Amino acid sequence: MFSLREFIKKGLLDAIGKMADYQIILNATGWYEKNVLTMEDLAEISDKIDEKNNPIVEEPKEEIEESEEE
C-alpha cells in the first residue's frame, strides 16, 4: 500500500548531498507541520545530514607484527 510519509521521507533522504541542507530542512519541516512526517523522521533526516557533513574517518590500524617463536 502506498504511504505518503515513506514516499516523502525517502525523497528527502535521497536528496541529502544533492540539494542544499537548508532546502531539505525547510521542506521536511513543512511536511512535519502538515502532520505527514514525525519528529522521529526529522531526527533521522537530521542525523543523515550530520553524517554527510561530518563523515567518520577511520584511522588505519597499526599492523601488529607477529613475533616469530624460535
OpenMM code with the backbone's topology and positions (N, CA, C; nanometers):
from openmm import Vec3, app, unit

residues = "MET PHE SER LEU ARG GLU PHE ILE LYS LYS GLY LEU LEU ASP ALA ILE GLY LYS MET ALA ASP TYR GLN ILE ILE LEU ASN ALA THR GLY TRP TYR GLU LYS ASN VAL LEU THR MET GLU ASP LEU ALA GLU ILE SER ASP LYS ILE ASP GLU LYS ASN ASN PRO ILE VAL GLU GLU PRO LYS GLU GLU ILE GLU GLU SER GLU GLU GLU".split()
positions = [
    Vec3(0.0835, -0.1177, 0.0000),
    Vec3(0.0000, 0.0000, 0.0000),
    Vec3(0.0885, 0.1247, 0.0000),
    Vec3(0.0490, 0.2255, -0.0702),
    Vec3(0.1255, 0.3491, -0.0823),
    Vec3(0.1213, 0.4277, 0.0487),
    Vec3(0.2389, 0.4765, 0.0901),
    Vec3(0.2490, 0.5586, 0.2105),
    Vec3(0.3119, 0.6924, 0.1717),
    Vec3(0.2347, 0.7993, 0.1838),
    Vec3(0.2870, 0.9322, 0.1523),
    Vec3(0.4047, 0.9655, 0.2430),
    Vec3(0.3946, 0.9293, 0.3697),
    Vec3(0.5020, 0.9564, 0.4658),
    Vec3(0.6332, 0.8929, 0.4207),
    Vec3(0.6288, 0.7645, 0.3884),
    Vec3(0.7508, 0.6949, 0.3450),
    Vec3(0.8021, 0.7508, 0.2127),
    Vec3(0.7114, 0.7878, 0.1238),
    Vec3(0.7478, 0.8449, -0.0055),
    Vec3(0.8230, 0.9773, 0.0126),
    Vec3(0.7694, 1.0651, 0.0973),
    Vec3(0.8317, 1.1948, 0.1232),
    Vec3(0.9658, 1.1764, 0.1939),
    Vec3(0.9681, 1.0902, 0.2952),
    Vec3(1.0915, 1.0676, 0.3712),
    Vec3(1.2015, 1.0118, 0.2813),
    Vec3(1.1679, 0.9168, 0.1973),
    Vec3(1.2669, 0.8592, 0.1056),
    Vec3(1.3212, 0.9668, 0.0119),
    Vec3(1.2334, 1.0510, -0.0404),
    Vec3(1.2774, 1.1581, -0.1293),
    Vec3(1.3714, 1.2553, -0.0607),
    Vec3(1.3398, 1.2916, 0.0632),
    Vec3(1.4250, 1.3842, 0.1370),
    Vec3(1.5598, 1.3207, 0.1716),
    Vec3(1.5584, 1.1953, 0.2116),
    Vec3(1.6840, 1.1265, 0.2428),
    Vec3(1.7705, 1.1120, 0.1176),
    Vec3(1.7079, 1.0849, 0.0040),
    Vec3(1.7822, 1.0725, -0.1211),
    Vec3(1.8393, 1.2064, -0.1667),
    Vec3(1.7759, 1.3163, -0.1263),
    Vec3(1.8211, 1.4497, -0.1667),
    Vec3(1.9447, 1.4966, -0.0902),
    Vec3(1.9755, 1.4298, 0.0209),
    Vec3(2.0910, 1.4700, 0.1018),
    Vec3(2.2176, 1.4521, 0.0193),
    Vec3(2.2931, 1.5599, 0.0083),
    Vec3(2.4150, 1.5597, -0.0720),
    Vec3(2.3914, 1.6084, -0.2139),
    Vec3(2.2653, 1.6184, -0.2533),
    Vec3(2.2312, 1.6648, -0.3881),
    Vec3(2.1661, 1.8023, -0.3854),
    Vec3(2.1064, 1.8349, -0.2704),
    Vec3(2.0431, 1.9654, -0.2502),
    Vec3(2.1095, 2.0307, -0.1297),
    Vec3(2.0929, 2.1602, -0.1185),
    Vec3(2.1454, 2.2307, -0.0023),
    Vec3(2.0726, 2.1821, 0.1240),
    Vec3(2.1486, 2.1728, 0.2327),
    Vec3(2.0910, 2.1247, 0.3587),
    Vec3(1.9695, 2.2072, 0.3999),
    Vec3(1.9783, 2.3391, 0.3871),
    Vec3(1.8683, 2.4234, 0.4330),
    Vec3(1.7401, 2.3954, 0.3546),
    Vec3(1.7528, 2.3590, 0.2273),
    Vec3(1.6339, 2.3283, 0.1479),
    Vec3(1.5667, 2.2007, 0.1976),
    Vec3(1.6470, 2.1023, 0.2299),
    Vec3(1.5937, 1.9760, 0.2816),
    Vec3(1.5270, 1.9995, 0.4165),
    Vec3(1.5922, 2.0788, 0.5019),
    Vec3(1.5385, 2.1067, 0.6352),
    Vec3(1.4057, 2.1825, 0.6249),
    Vec3(1.4018, 2.2851, 0.5425),
    Vec3(1.2777, 2.3619, 0.5274),
    Vec3(1.1658, 2.2762, 0.4693),
    Vec3(1.1989, 2.1945, 0.3720),
    Vec3(1.0997, 2.1060, 0.3108),
    Vec3(1.0475, 2.0058, 0.4139),
    Vec3(1.1394, 1.9471, 0.4921),
    Vec3(1.0999, 1.8484, 0.5926),
    Vec3(1.0106, 1.9112, 0.6995),
    Vec3(1.0438, 2.0320, 0.7431),
    Vec3(0.9607, 2.0954, 0.8453),
    Vec3(0.8224, 2.1304, 0.7905),
    Vec3(0.8147, 2.1612, 0.6623),
    Vec3(0.6843, 2.1856, 0.6006),
    Vec3(0.5971, 2.0616, 0.6053),
    Vec3(0.6565, 1.9460, 0.5755),
    Vec3(0.5804, 1.8210, 0.5815),
    Vec3(0.5476, 1.7832, 0.7252),
    Vec3(0.6341, 1.8226, 0.8202),
    Vec3(0.6052, 1.7976, 0.9621),
    Vec3(0.4851, 1.8807, 1.0064),
    Vec3(0.4812, 2.0070, 0.9646),
    Vec3(0.3697, 2.0944, 1.0009),
    Vec3(0.2370, 2.0441, 0.9445),
    Vec3(0.2438, 1.9706, 0.8332),
    Vec3(0.1230, 1.9134, 0.7725),
    Vec3(0.0892, 1.7771, 0.8315),
    Vec3(0.1645, 1.7377, 0.9351),
    Vec3(0.1458, 1.6091, 1.0034),
    Vec3(0.1683, 1.4888, 0.9127),
    Vec3(0.2557, 1.5037, 0.8141),
    Vec3(0.2926, 1.3908, 0.7285),
    Vec3(0.4158, 1.3232, 0.7878),
    Vec3(0.5160, 1.4016, 0.8250),
    Vec3(0.6359, 1.3474, 0.8880),
    Vec3(0.6261, 1.3616, 1.0396),
    Vec3(0.6982, 1.2748, 1.1106),
    Vec3(0.7001, 1.2781, 1.2567),
    Vec3(0.8328, 1.3357, 1.3051),
    Vec3(0.8410, 1.3602, 1.4354),
    Vec3(0.9668, 1.4075, 1.4942),
    Vec3(1.0777, 1.3042, 1.4717),
    Vec3(1.0431, 1.1774, 1.4765),
    Vec3(1.1418, 1.0713, 1.4525),
    Vec3(1.1958, 1.0794, 1.3095),
    Vec3(1.1083, 1.1122, 1.2147),
    Vec3(1.1506, 1.1277, 1.0757),
    Vec3(1.2476, 1.2453, 1.0627),
    Vec3(1.2142, 1.3568, 1.1291),
    Vec3(1.3020, 1.4737, 1.1242),
    Vec3(1.4367, 1.4425, 1.1878),
    Vec3(1.4359, 1.3661, 1.2969),
    Vec3(1.5604, 1.3278, 1.3625),
    Vec3(1.6444, 1.2403, 1.2699),
    Vec3(1.5810, 1.1481, 1.1987),
    Vec3(1.6530, 1.0612, 1.1049),
    Vec3(1.7146, 1.1433, 0.9916),
    Vec3(1.6392, 1.2375, 0.9389),
    Vec3(1.6891, 1.3236, 0.8315),
    Vec3(1.8048, 1.4086, 0.8826),
    Vec3(1.7892, 1.4635, 1.0031),
    Vec3(1.8950, 1.5452, 1.0632),
    Vec3(2.0225, 1.4639, 1.0852),
    Vec3(2.0072, 1.3408, 1.1325),
    Vec3(2.1231, 1.2536, 1.1540),
    Vec3(2.1971, 1.2268, 1.0234),
    Vec3(2.1230, 1.2036, 0.9161),
    Vec3(2.1851, 1.1763, 0.7863),
    Vec3(2.2583, 1.3006, 0.7332),
    Vec3(2.2012, 1.4186, 0.7569),
    Vec3(2.2675, 1.5427, 0.7154),
    Vec3(2.3964, 1.5601, 0.7948),
    Vec3(2.3897, 1.5362, 0.9264),
    Vec3(2.5087, 1.5474, 1.0111),
    Vec3(2.6155, 1.4467, 0.9686),
    Vec3(2.5732, 1.3273, 0.9359),
    Vec3(2.6650, 1.2218, 0.8919),
    Vec3(2.7360, 1.2632, 0.7628),
    Vec3(2.6621, 1.3281, 0.6732),
    Vec3(2.7215, 1.3752, 0.5477),
    Vec3(2.8223, 1.4862, 0.5736),
    Vec3(2.7892, 1.5756, 0.6660),
    Vec3(2.8744, 1.6907, 0.6927),
    Vec3(2.9942, 1.6578, 0.7814),
    Vec3(2.9836, 1.5523, 0.8592),
    Vec3(3.0918, 1.5117, 0.9492),
    Vec3(3.1193, 1.3628, 0.9317),
    Vec3(3.1786, 1.3265, 0.8191),
    Vec3(3.2000, 1.1831, 0.7951),
    Vec3(3.2966, 1.1232, 0.8975),
    Vec3(3.2693, 1.0018, 0.9313),
    Vec3(3.3563, 0.9307, 1.0242),
    Vec3(3.4742, 0.8770, 0.9451),
    Vec3(3.5930, 0.9226, 0.9834),
    Vec3(3.7139, 0.8798, 0.9148),
    Vec3(3.7850, 0.7809, 1.0054),
    Vec3(3.7946, 0.6613, 0.9563),
    Vec3(3.8636, 0.5595, 1.0344),
    Vec3(4.0128, 0.5694, 1.0074),
    Vec3(4.0880, 0.5762, 1.1159),
    Vec3(4.2323, 0.5819, 1.1009),
    Vec3(4.2831, 0.4401, 1.0788),
    Vec3(4.3831, 0.4279, 0.9932),
    Vec3(4.4354, 0.2929, 0.9683),
    Vec3(4.4916, 0.2329, 1.0967),
    Vec3(4.4590, 0.1091, 1.1154),
    Vec3(4.5091, 0.0392, 1.2334),
    Vec3(4.6548, 0.0019, 1.2096),
    Vec3(4.7315, 0.0178, 1.3155),
    Vec3(4.8717, -0.0212, 1.3045),
    Vec3(4.8783, -0.1734, 1.2997),
    Vec3(4.9575, -0.2201, 1.2076),
    Vec3(4.9700, -0.3639, 1.1966),
    Vec3(5.0552, -0.4161, 1.3114),
    Vec3(5.0033, -0.5165, 1.3730),
    Vec3(5.0773, -0.5777, 1.4830),
    Vec3(5.1652, -0.6855, 1.4225),
    Vec3(5.2942, -0.6651, 1.4441),
    Vec3(5.3876, -0.7634, 1.3898),
    Vec3(5.3892, -0.8840, 1.4819),
    Vec3(5.3757, -0.9968, 1.4185),
    Vec3(5.3783, -1.1196, 1.4950),
    Vec3(5.5220, -1.1570, 1.5225),
    Vec3(5.5494, -1.1871, 1.6462),
    Vec3(5.6858, -1.2282, 1.6792),
    Vec3(5.6999, -1.3764, 1.6475),
    Vec3(5.8102, -1.4076, 1.5843),
    Vec3(5.8311, -1.5462, 1.5477),
    Vec3(5.8935, -1.6203, 1.6635),
    Vec3(5.8358, -1.7330, 1.6956),
    Vec3(5.8897, -1.8134, 1.8030),
    Vec3(5.9954, -1.9055, 1.7471),
    Vec3(6.1078, -1.9101, 1.8130),
    Vec3(6.2160, -1.9976, 1.7649),
    Vec3(6.2398, -2.1109, 1.8566),
] * unit.nanometer
topology = app.Topology()
chain = topology.addChain("A")
for resn in residues:
    res = topology.addResidue(resn, chain)
    for name in ("N", "CA", "C"):
        topology.addAtom(name, app.Element.getBySymbol(name[0]), res)
